[in-house]
């Protein structure tokens, strides 16, 4: 009973606690630009240290079409839900540097037509480590992360 009461008291403070961020992230790899909205939570773990964990949901796809040697083609790349964790070192109140661990997931589909049409779709994800930095301004923040060959630039609002 005590555990249930404690959970009922602390759960609302965790749900509405400061540390939440929401924003838009541009995910660019191999000159393919995708975008998505993200949500994250930032925990302070030391005087100048924090850990942020979040998820990105794809909202901006990449599409290309054309023809080559009489064959018409179309290609589509989509950002699937992708997760990240950042260990941050806060240099001061406005600037931080971080090490990132991210799992970027996506789906690519290609259609080709000559006399008949064919299509192929592939989904894949990659988990890798990277580095980044961020700048806080008021309730907003701007971050840049390089995870393997993927550049993630994000603008968000901190609650």
C-alpha positions in Angstrom: 0.0 0.0 0.0 2.8 2.4 0.8 4.5 1.7 -2.6 1.2 2.4 -4.4 0.7 5.7 -2.5 4.3 6.7 -3.2 3.9 6.0 -6.9 0.6 7.9 -7.0 2.3 10.9 -5.5 5.5 10.8 -7.5 4.1 9.8 -10.9 2.5 13.2 -11.7 5.6 15.1 -10.7 7.6 12.9 -13.2 5.1 13.3 -16.0 4.9 17.1 -15.7 8.5 17.6 -14.5 10.9 20.0 -16.2 13.3 18.3 -18.6 11.0 17.5 -21.4 11.8 18.7 -24.9 9.9 18.7 -28.2 11.0 19.8 -31.6 11.9 19.2 -35.2 15.0 17.3 -36.3 16.5 17.2 -39.8 18.3 13.9 -40.5 20.7 13.9 -43.4 22.8 11.0 -44.7 24.3 10.5 -48.2 22.6 13.7 -49.4 19.2 12.4 -48.5 17.4 14.8 -46.2 14.6 13.4 -44.0 12.9 15.1 -41.1 10.9 14.3 -38.0 9.4 15.5 -34.8 11.1 14.4 -31.6 10.4 14.2 -27.9 13.0 13.7 -25.2 13.6 13.9 -21.5 16.8 15.2 -19.9 18.0 14.1 -16.4 20.6 15.9 -14.4 23.1 13.4 -13.1 25.8 15.7 -11.8 26.8 19.3 -11.4 27.6 19.8 -15.1 26.3 16.5 -16.5 23.0 15.3 -17.8 21.6 12.4 -19.8 18.9 12.9 -22.5 16.9 10.1 -24.0 14.4 10.5 -26.8 12.6 9.3 -30.0 12.2 10.8 -33.5 9.1 10.1 -35.6 9.5 10.7 -39.4 7.4 13.4 -41.0 9.4 14.5 -44.0 10.2 11.9 -46.7 12.7 12.0 -49.6 11.3 11.3 -53.1 13.0 11.2 -56.5 11.8 10.1 -60.0 12.9 10.2 -63.6 13.9 7.9 -66.4 17.0 6.2 -67.6 17.4 4.4 -70.9 13.6 4.2 -71.4 13.0 2.9 -67.9 10.9 5.1 -65.6 11.7 5.0 -61.9 10.7 6.4 -58.6 12.4 6.2 -55.2 11.1 7.0 -51.8 13.0 7.1 -48.5 11.2 7.4 -45.1 12.5 7.9 -41.6 11.1 5.2 -39.2 10.9 5.8 -35.4 14.5 6.2 -34.2 15.8 6.4 -30.7 18.8 8.2 -29.2 20.6 8.7 -25.9 23.0 11.6 -25.2 25.5 12.0 -22.3 26.0 15.8 -22.0 28.6 18.0 -20.4 27.3 21.5 -19.7 30.2 24.0 -20.3 28.0 26.8 -19.0 24.3 27.6 -18.9 24.0 28.0 -22.6 26.5 25.6 -24.3 26.9 21.8 -24.0 28.9 19.1 -25.7 27.7 15.5 -25.9 28.4 11.9 -26.9 25.4 10.3 -28.6 24.2 6.8 -29.1 21.6 6.6 -31.8 19.6 4.0 -33.7 18.5 5.5 -36.9 15.9 3.5 -38.8 14.5 4.0 -42.3 12.7 2.4 -45.2 13.5 2.8 -48.9 11.3 1.8 -51.8 12.1 1.8 -55.5 9.7 1.4 -58.4 10.8 0.8 -62.0 8.7 0.5 -65.1 9.6 -0.5 -68.7 7.0 -2.9 -70.2 6.1 -4.1 -66.7 6.5 -2.5 -63.3 8.6 -3.9 -60.5 9.1 -2.6 -56.9 11.5 -3.3 -54.1 11.3 -2.1 -50.5 14.0 -2.4 -47.8 13.9 -1.4 -44.1 17.0 -1.2 -42.1 18.4 0.4 -38.9 21.9 1.2 -37.7 23.1 1.8 -34.2 26.2 4.0 -33.8 28.0 6.4 -31.6 28.7 10.0 -32.4 29.5 13.5 -31.0 27.6 16.7 -30.9 27.0 20.1 -29.3 24.0 22.2 -28.3 23.1 25.8 -27.5 20.3 26.7 -25.2 18.5 30.1 -25.6 15.7 30.8 -23.2 13.3 27.8 -23.4 14.6 26.7 -26.8 17.6 24.8 -27.9 19.6 24.1 -31.1 21.6 20.9 -31.4 23.9 19.3 -34.0 24.9 15.6 -33.7 27.1 13.6 -36.1 26.3 9.8 -35.6 28.5 7.8 -38.1 27.6 9.2 -41.5 24.3 10.8 -40.4 24.0 14.5 -39.5 21.1 15.4 -37.2 20.3 19.1 -36.7 17.4 19.8 -34.3 15.5 22.8 -32.9 13.4 22.2 -29.9 11.4 23.7 -27.0 12.3 22.8 -23.4 9.6 22.6 -20.7 
